[in-house]
Every structure is written in structure tokens, then in C-alpha cells.
């Protein structure tokens, strides 16, 4: 996703990731960290969905770009 950053230089960008280690890499853009989960960790999907929904409601994105990760699929389609 960072390879596309230059294309969004004039836009407000907010990153969401499962690791806070990328904060320096995406700075000065804001970063929200969500818990990691997958289908083998079904119980972890609930906190992931809640946190992702909170980020979407708080930031109100006009566009969502995803690497294909699970959280965006359900919440970004409105």
C-alpha cells in the first residue's frame, strides 16, 4: 500500500494496520491499530470488527483501499 502513497499526496490519508511498528513509516499520516484475527481465531474476529467499525465511523472515509484483509470487506461496503 505504501507504494501507492505518492498517488494520494494531495489527499487526507488514514492508515489502519495490525501493527504499530509501521507508524514511523506512514507518518505524518494517522495510523489506527486493530487486532489481528483470522478464521482460525474466530473469537478474535469480534474485537477486530468492533475496532474496525469504530475507525470507519470516526474517520468517515470517502474511499477505502484494502490489501484484501477481512475487516474492510464487510464494513466498507455501504
C-alpha positions, -999 to +999 in steps of 0.1 A: +000+000+000+029+023+007+040+021-029+008+040-038+014+067-013+026+092-039-007+089-057-025+102-026-001+130-017-029+157-021-055+137-001-061+131+036-050+095+042-056+074+073-038+040+077-052+010+095-029-018+104-025-047+129+009-035+140+020-001+154+055-008+141+046+010+108+037+043+125+071+058+116+068+046+080+034+061+074+040+094+093+027+121+092-005+103+083-025+090+112-025+053+120-051+032+137-041-002+151-066-030+150-062-065+165-051-093+142-075-121+135-083-148+110-108-176+105-088-199+128-092-174+156-130-168+153-133-152+188-107-126+178-129-115+148-154-098+172-129-073+187-115-068+152-149-060+138-157-036+166-124-017+164-127-015+126-162-003+127-151+024+152-123+035+129-148+037+100-173+057+120-147+080+134-129+088+101-158+086+077-137+076+047-148+085+011-127+057-003-113+025+012-083+008-003-075-027+010-050-054+006-079-078+008-079-081+045-111-093+062-122-062+081-126-039+052-148-063+031-178-062+053-176-027+068-165-007+038-194-018+015-223+005+023 
